Amino acid sequence: MPPPPDFLFCNEFYGSALDTNQCRSAVDEIPSGVNPVVWHPNSRGRGQYVLPFQSSMGSVYVTIERTGVRPPSVWESPRRLFDLGVFLCERCVKEQGKGGFATLGFNSATQWAQNHSPPFVWRTIPSIDATFFTVTVSGPTNKLYSPGNTDPAISLAIGSNIAAMTDPGDPQSLKENKEKEAYWNERSTQMTRGSTTAWWSLGPTEAKPEMIYQCDSSLGTPSASDCTAIEWQQLAVQPGTLTVGPEAIFFHVNTCYLAISAAAVIILTWNQIRTAVSALTDTCIQHPYQAAQGGRAYLGPPPTSQDGMRKYKRQNAQLIGWNALPPHVNITMFKQSEPWTNPAAELRTCTWQAALNGRSTLSCTSA
């Protein structure tokens, strides 16, 4: 196994049921060589070291790009980029059956963001020092995306990296870096996986909190693969609308349960539900650096609990994490250790009653 990348993210969005042998064959098409060569981004220059570079085998595509605004030509060893491709084939395709992406030089983005977050002055365009390599393994329908620029996980990773730079003995540093982490966490919700909105092109967010994604350890630790299976296998195929009300509607795969309810009867589109669940999964279940835990998505005042991570979103005309749900709708993702029988029985379980009433579900055990 080659050395790990500085950031790795696997997700079904970039492909599922990909073939490992096809992945390795596509990676083998990456130019060889241990010595650094000059890579020319945005098709500047000639020869085999022009970016973006793309190879394919069967239904698997491998893409190399230099991420960032106006990235310069840069020296790098082809072998290091080849190693990223091999790592993706092993960790994402072989072990998880998913596509994904990996980066080289990601710390440059963290360093830039550290100096361009509140309370520092915002600059819209980062310097060329904030660019890095991204290698992506994907299916044929996802081959044109640029995850190093546009995936919400990049902003979440920047926030976590900044928090990790905190000096524990410096209260002021702790306070400032916590604010910066929250800032970049929020900015991730302005991004939609597969869109053209880049992490470095976003202006400051407004302070008014509206859409909230709250991670809560008292909701247990559902399996990330189970929760993403709900998103990609159950919700992705639903057409039309869903009528919800005070009595929760449940979706589940193994230990991961999703409950959707509303204070009064309301009709939601499946696009609204999928958008909110995707943002909740990114925030609480598949956060690139933080342990998975259950969570809630709703529009309303910020929670008062100090235990959960709070994420604020403001309204925007485009349906993204900011404005996924209307008022008085709640989506809860939690771990259920009690056996499923039917929806009516699920409403009476210890786990759901605890989640519904703000108590810890951890004391509820399987019968």
N, C-alpha and C positions, 0 to 999 in steps of 0.2 A: 504494500500500500504506500503511495507517495505521501509526502508531508501534507498535513491538512491546510486548506485555504484559510485566509484570515476571516472570511465570512462565508457561510454555506446556508442555503435555504432550499428545501424540497417542498413542492406543492403540486397537487393534481392539476392546477391551472396550466402548468407547462407540459402536461401530458400524463397519461396513465397507461398502465399495462405495456410500458415500453420494453423492448427486447434488449437485454444486456449485451449480447454478442453484436447486435447492430450498433449499439452505442459505442462499444470498443472499436469497431471498424471505422465508424465516423470519426472518432478521436484520432485514430491512426493516420488520418488525412491531414492533421495539423502539421505544418512544416517542422522538420526535425532540426536538431542542433542544440548544443549546450551553450555555445558562446552567444552573448547578447547581439541582437540585430536591431535595426531601426524599423519600427512599425509606424505606418503612415495612416492616421485616422481619416475617416470621411473621404476615402478614395483619393487622398492626396499622394502622389508618387506612383511608381510602377513596380511590378514584380509581385512575388508571392506574399510579401509582408504588408499588404494593404488591408485596412480595416473598414467596415466589419468583414471578417473572414467567416465563411460558412461552408461546412461539409455535411454530407448526409449519407446514410445507408439505410435502405428500407424506409421505415416510418420515423426514424430518429434523426434529428438535426442537431448539429453542434455549431454554436456561434461564438465568435470572439469579438469583443468590441472594447473600445476605450471609452469609459463612461464619463460624462460631464459636458459642460458647455465649451465648445471650441477646443477640444483636447489637442495638445501639441503632438508632433511626432516624438516618439519616446523609444529608448533602448530597453530591450528586455529579452531574456533567453526564451526561445520557443519551447525548450524543455519544461520550463516552469508552467507555461500555459497548457502544454500537453498533460502535465501532472494534474492540473486542475480538472481537466476533462476526465482523466482516469478516476479521480476521486469522486466526481459526480456519477459516473457510471456505477461505481461500487455503492456509494452511500444513498443515492437517490433512486437509481433505476433498479439495481440488484436487490438492495435491502428493503426498499419501500415501494417499488413499482411506480415511481413518480418521476417527472422531470424536475428541473430545478436550476439554480445558478450558484456560482462561486466567484469570489473576488480575489484580486491580488492588488495590494496597496490601498486597501479600504481605509486605513488609518488616516490617509490624507484628507478624506471627507470628514472624519471625526474632528481632526485638528481645525479644519476650516469652520465647521459648525460650532465648535467650542468658542470661537471668537466672533460668531455671528448669530448669537442667540441673546435674548434679553438677559441682563440689562445692557448688552452691548448694542451698538448701532447696527441696524440691518442694512446689508447691501444686497441688492437683488441678484447680481451675477457673481458667483465665486471666482476666485483666481484659478489659473490653470493648475495650481498645486493641488486642487481638490478633485483631480481626475484619477481614475483607477481602472484596471482591467476587469472585465466581467466575462466569464465563460458560461454559456447557457446550454443545457441539454433539454430538448423539447420535442414534441410531436409536430406533425406537418401543419396543423392549424395554428400553432403558436410560434412559428419560426421567425416572425417579424417583430416580436416584442423586444423591448429593451429594459429588462428588469433592473439593471444597475442604475437606471435613471428613474424608473417609474413604479417599481414595486413598493408598496407601503412598508414592507419589512425593512427596507433600507433606512427609512426615517426612524423606525422603532430601534434598529440596531445602533444608529447614531446616538439616540437618547440614552440607551443602556451603556454605550461606551463612555459617554460623558460622565454618567453617574459613577462608573468604575474608576474614573480619574480623580475622584474626590479624596482629599486628605482627611482621614477620620478625626484627626486632632485639630482641624480647622473648622469651627462652626460656620464661619462666613462662606468658606468654600463649599461646605455641605449644603447650605441653604441655596446658594447660587446654582450649583450643579443639579440640585433637585428641581429647581425652577426650569432649568434648561432641558432636563430630561422630560418634564411634563410638556414643555413647549414642542419638542420634536415628536413626542408621542401624539400630541394633538395634530401636528402637521401631517402625520401619516394618514389621518382620516380625510385629508383633502385629496388624497391620491386613490385612484382606482386601478387595480391590477389589470394591465393590458391597455391602459389609456396612454395619452401622450403627455400627461402632466408630470413634470420631473421634480424631484425633491429639492433641487437647487433653484427652481424657477418660481417658487411660491413666496408671496409677500407675507407680512405679519398677520396672524390670525386675530380675530376680534375676541375680546375677553368674555363676552356674554355667553354663559353656558346654556346649552339647550339639549342636544342629544348626548346621552351619557352611556358609556360602556364601563361598567364597574366590575372588576375582578374581585372575587370573594372566596377566600380559602375555606370558609365554612360550608361552601357548596361542594366540597370534595375535589378530587383530582380525576376527572374523566379522562379516558384514553384519547390522545390526539387523533389517532387513526380512526377510532369510533366516531368522534365528533365530525371529522372531515368527511366520513362516509355518509353521515346524515346530510351534510351540505351537498355532496356531489352525487349521491345515489338516490336520495329521497326528495330533496327540495328542487334539485336541478331539473327534474322531469315533470314538475307540476305546471299545468297550464292555467290560465284564467285567474280566479280570485279565491280567497278563503274567508269565510265568515267566522269571526271569533267573538267571544263574549266573556263573562266572568268565569265560566267553567273552562279550565285550561284544556287545550288540544295538545297531545303529546306526539313526539317523534322520537325514536330511539334506535340505537345500534349498540348491542351489548350493554356496556355500563354507562354510555353517554346518553343522556336524556335532554330533550329540548321541549320546553313548555311555552305555549303562546296563549296569552289571555288578554282581556281588555275590561275596563271598568263597565262599559256598556257595549251592546252589540255593534260591531263595525265590520266593514268589508275591507280587507287588505288585498293588494295584488301580490302575487308570488314574487314579483320583482322586488317589492318593498321588503318582504320577509327574507329573501335571499341576500339582499344588500346588507341588512342588519346582522344576519347570522354570519356572513362573511367577515364583517368588521369585528364582531364579537369573538369569532374564532381566532382572527389575527391577533387581537388584543390580549385575550386570556388563555387560549388553548395552544396556539402556535407562535407565541411571541418568541423571536429568535434567541433571546438570552434568558428569559425568565421561566420558571417552572410553570407548567400548566395548572390551572385552577378554574373552577366554575365561574360564571359571571352572569350579569344582567344587562339588558339593553332597553333603554326607555327614554322618553322625552320628558324632562321635568327638572326640578331644582336639584342641585348637587347633593349627593349623600353626605351624611355627617360622620359616618364610620371612618376611623383612621386606619382600618385594616386593609380595605380594598384599594386597588389602584383606580383612580378616577380619570375618566377621559371626557372632555367637553367638546361638543361640536356645535357649530352655528348653522343656521339655515342657508341653503344655497340652491339655486335653480336646478342644478344637475343632481340627480339622485345618486348620492354617494353616502358614506358613513355619517356625514353631518346631519342629514335630514331623512334618514331611512324610514322612520316610523312617525305616525301622527300621535298627538297627545293621548294619554291614558291606555296605551298598549304596552305590554311588558313581555319580553322574551327572556326566559331563564334557561341557562345551560348548566347541568349539574350531574354529579355521579350518583347513580342509583344502584345500591347493593341488594335491594329487595327484588324478588322475582316478578317479572311482568306477567300479568294475566289478561287484563283488558283495561280500557280507559277508565271505566267507573271505579275499578279496584285501585288503579294508580292514584286517583284523586284522594284516596283514604290512606295511602301509605305514610309511614312515619317520615320518610325522606321528603316527599313532596309537601307534607304539612309543615315540616320544619323550614323548608326553603320558602314556602309561601308566607310564613309568619316571621321570617327574619331570624330563625334559630339555626344553630349548627346542625348540619345533617350527619356529622361524623359519628354521632352516638347511635344512629340507626344501622342495624345490621341485617343481613339476610336471614330469613326465617329458616 
